[in-house]
C-alpha cells in the first residue's frame, strides 16, 4: 500500500509536476481526487493539508507538504536511492551542479511560470470554463514568454539541459505548462532550434508520458 498520497487532479499543471517527479523517482503513490467545482479544496480537512486551498496537497505518512516545487524537492531528498538520482544535481557534480539546478528552477518559477501560466489560462482554461479570452493579455504574455525562451535558447546551445548535461527538476518543472502551450501554439517553442530540441527530448520521457495518459483518462 502506497504511503504517498497526492491530492488533486492530473489536469492541474501543479499536480502534474508532482506526478512527473514521482514517476521519475519510481515512488508508488495514490492520487486522491479533489473536486474543486464542489469546493472540496476549501473544506476544513483539506485546508489542514494545504492552508491556501489549492492543489496539490501531498502527504507522506505523517508528513504533509504543499507547493509543487517544494514537494518535488522533498520527494528527491526523501527517496534519494530510488529512480532517477540526478534530478537535483546529485552525484559527481556536487555543490555546483546542485546550485545550477536551483538557479534554473528559480528561473522557471520567477521568469517562465508567470507568462506561461497566464497563457495557459487564456488559451486552454478560459475556453474550457466558458470565460472570454483576452487578446491583449495573450499578446502581452506571448511577448514576455518569447523573451524568456530566447534566453533559454542561448543556454540550451551551451548545454543539453538547462542545468547541465542531465535532466533535472529544472527541466521537469517546465513540462506541465509547456505541454499545454505547445498543443496551442507550438511555434513559441519549436521555432527556436535549441528550445525545440530540448522540448522534444524532455516531453518524450516515459515519466511524462505516464502523466499525459492520466490527463487523457476519464476524470472523476
N, C-alpha and C positions, 0 to 999 in steps of 0.2 A: 504493500500500500504506500503510495507516494506521500511523503511528509510535506512536500511543497505544494502550495495552492496559490494560483493566480486568479484574482477576481477581476472580471471584465469580459469584454468581447474582442475576438481577434480582428474585428473591423476597426477598432481603435488603434491609431498609429502607435500610441504609447504602450498599449498592451502587446501589440505585435512585436515591438522592440524587445520586450522581455521574453516573449516566446522564442524569438530567434536566438537569444542568448542561451536559453535553457536547452534548445535543440543543439546548439554548437557545443555546449558543455556536456551533453548527453545525461542531463539530470531529469529523472522522472518527475512528473508534476500532474496535478489535477487542475483543470480550468473550471472555475465556478462562475457561471453566467451572472451578470448584473444587469437587470432590466432598467436602464436609465429612463426610458419612457414612462415607467411606473414610479420613478423617483426612488428606486432602491438604493441608489448611491448617496442619498441624503438621509437614510434611515439611521437611527442611533447606533445600531450594531455595526453598520458599515463605517460610520464616522469614527468608531473606535480603531478601525484599521487604517483609514485614510481621512485625516481630520479636515481636508479640504473638499471632501465629497467628490473626488474624481477617480477615474480608473487609470492604471491598475492599482490594486492593493495586493500585497504579497505577504504570504505567511509561510514560515519555515519552522515547523514545530512550534516553539513558544515565541519565536522572533517575528515581528511584523516590520515591514519596510514599505515606504511609498516613494514616488518619483522614479520613473522608469530607468534613468541612467544610474541612479543610486542603487536600484535593485540589481541592475546588470553587474555593477562593481561588486556588490555583495555576493552574487552567485559565483563570480570568478574567484573571490577570496575564500568563500566557504568551501568550494569544491575545486581546489587547485589541481588535483591529480586526475580529474575527470575530463573527458572530451578534449576540446581544443584548449591547449595550455598556453597559447600566446596571445590571448585576447587582451590582456593588459600589459603586454610587452615584457612578460617574464622570460626567463631564460638567459642566454649569453649576453643579451643587450643591457641588462642591469638598469641602473638608475636612468641613464639617458633614454633608453627605449621606453621605459615607463612614463617618463616626462613627455616624450613625443606623443604617446597615446593620449595623455591628459590634455595636452595643449590642443590637439586636433579634435578631441571630444568636446572641449570648451568651444572651439570654433564652430562645431556643429550646433551646439546649444545656443550660442550667442549670435552667430552670423547667418548660419544656414537655416536654422529652425524657424525664426520669426517670419521671413518672407515665404518660406516653403509651406508653413502651416497656414498662413493667410491664403495662399493659392489653393491648397488642398480644400479649405473650406469653400472658397469661391467656385472652384471648378468641379468638385465632387460632392461635398456635403450639402451645399446650398440647394442645388437642384434636387438632391435626394429627399430633402425635408421641405421642399416647396418654398424656399426663400429665393428672392430675386438676386441675381448676380449683379455685382458692382463692377462695371468695365474699368472704371478709374482705379479701383483697388487692384484689379488684375494687372493692369498695365504697370502700375507703380511697383508692385511686388515682383513682377517678372523682371523689371529693370534691376531691382535690388538683388534678386537671386542671380541674375546674369553676372553681376559684379563679383559675387561670391564664387561662382563657378569658374570665372576667369582666373581667380587666384588658385582654385583647386587644379585647374588645367595646367598651370605652371608647375605647381607642386608635383602633380602626377606625371609630369615629364621628367622629373628627377628621381622618383621612387615608384615602386609598383603599387603601393597602397599609401594612404595618407600619412601614416605614422612610420613607414619604412617598408621593409620587404615582406612583412607578414600581415595578414588580415587580422584586424583588431577591433575592439569596441568602437574605435574612431570611425571605422568604415561601417560597421554593423548599425550604428545609430542612424545612418542616413537611409537605411533600407525602407522603413515604412512610408515616409513622405515621398521619397524618390520613386517608389513603386507606383504610387498614385499619380504623381506628376508625369512620369514617363508614359503612362497609359493615356493621359490627357493631352500632353504636349511634349512628345519625345525630343523635339528639336532642342529644347533647353539643355538637355544632357548630351544627346548624340551628335550635335553639331560641333562639339568640342572633342578633338581627337583623343586626348588623354582621359578626359572625363568619360567619354563614351566607352573606351576600352575598360576602364575601371568599373563602370556601372555594369557592363555585360558580365564581368567576372564576378563581382560580389552578388549580383542578383541571381546568378546561376548556382549559388551554393546550395547544397542539399538541405541545410537547416532552414534557409529562407523559403525554399520550395515547399517545405512542410507547413510553414506558416501560411503561405498563399493557398495551399489546399484547405487549411482550416477556414480561411476567409471565404473561400468559394463554396464551402459546405453549407447546407441549410442551417440558418441560425435559429436559436430558440430551443 
